[in-house]
Amino acid sequence: MARTRTKKKPKVCLVLQGGGALGAYHIGAYQALEEAGYTPDWFAGISIGALNSAILAGNKPEDRLNKLIDFWDRISRPETDVDLLPSMAPMFNTFSASQALIMGQPGFFVPRIINPWLSLPGESATSFYDTSPLFSTIDDLSDFSIINQQKARLTVGATSVTKGELVFFDSQTQPLQPAHAVASGSLPPGFPATKIGDDHYWDGGCVSNSPINGILDLAEKDEDLLVFMVDLWNAKGELPQTMSEVLWREKEIQYASRSCDHIEALVAKRNLDHILEHSKDVVDSEQVPDVVSLKVGRHIDIVHITFDPLKGHIPLSDAEFSRRSIRLRREAGYEDMTKAIKESPWTQRSKKLPTHYHPRQEHGGWGEGDEISKAS
């Protein structure tokens, strides 16, 4: 029996990928969403995306953007917002990243006094930095009572160190605290595992750098979703010509490929669901015994934008927290999301709709009957 489509307003989800200092791109993307009236009902993130999501979900809508800006101001140094000639950017960025590695970042992490290679077994011997400042920063800028009252839903992903599994902590199913967001960003060997309950957790990016699969697994079966997916790593890129380009390209492939695979799998699954729902012969076939378990019964639109590296970027750009770079990444996020919203492909449904959308690329084709439409 065909499902009756209602005009129920879709739940707006903001899905933020991990990527360290590149996460300033999320500021501009969120700002564009807010200005366009797409106030998220659900925030989800991994690593820096989890930290940004916790701050957004843990504040009243009118305070969210300012609190997110405050977060990035706290974890950066004021003197690093400077105007540079393009030719000077690589040298400046290298110095900035080196400063972070040697001195840490204010309100974020500090180097351990004793090198972990020289420490006795224990937490201090398992990481190069101490993330205690981050706990205080998140606690100051995010009100977890708002999150736990479910004013807005928050989902963060972290990796169980002992089980090697990606675990999603969700405010709709359990009370959350700063440790859950910090755990999602506890990337080894730089940061120590974060203890929650009886288990210890590392960065969710150790398994998957995007929480899109968690969102879709946790969503109610009758919910229509409008998902804004903001990625920091691009799976596609040019053939490297230098060692710096090799190091950067390796990171892009490592952290971006899973995200692309998830989306393609979701599109394929929903197309199968569509066929099963509208083909009685197939549904009744003995060859499809588990057909009921395949039908998720909801419409999902995924709007996918991806950060493109700035001119003068370096292989350590994800550890480069200068306010200059934060400002430029924020501007890029705002520009890309503004363009995506202006195109608004998710509002232009017909028998043929664009499957792919990216602010800097041409539209691709639509697949007739798609229940997940992807704009990336």
Secondary structure by P-SEA (a helix, b strand, c coil): cbbbbcccccbbbbbbbbbccccaaaaaaaaaaaaacccccbbbbcaaaaaaaaaaaaccccaaaaaaaaaaaaaccccccccccccaaaaaaaaaaaaaaaccccccccccccccccccccccccccccaaaaaaaaaacccaaaaaaccbbbbbbbbcccccbbbbbbcccccccaaaaaaaacccccccbbbcccccccccccccccaaaaaaaaccccbbbbcbbbbcccccccccccaaaaaaaaaaaaccaaaaaaaaaaaaaaaaaaaaaccccccccccccccccccccbbbbbbbbbbcccccccccccccccaaaaaaaaaaaaaaaaaaaaaccccccccccccbbbccccbbbbcccccccccc
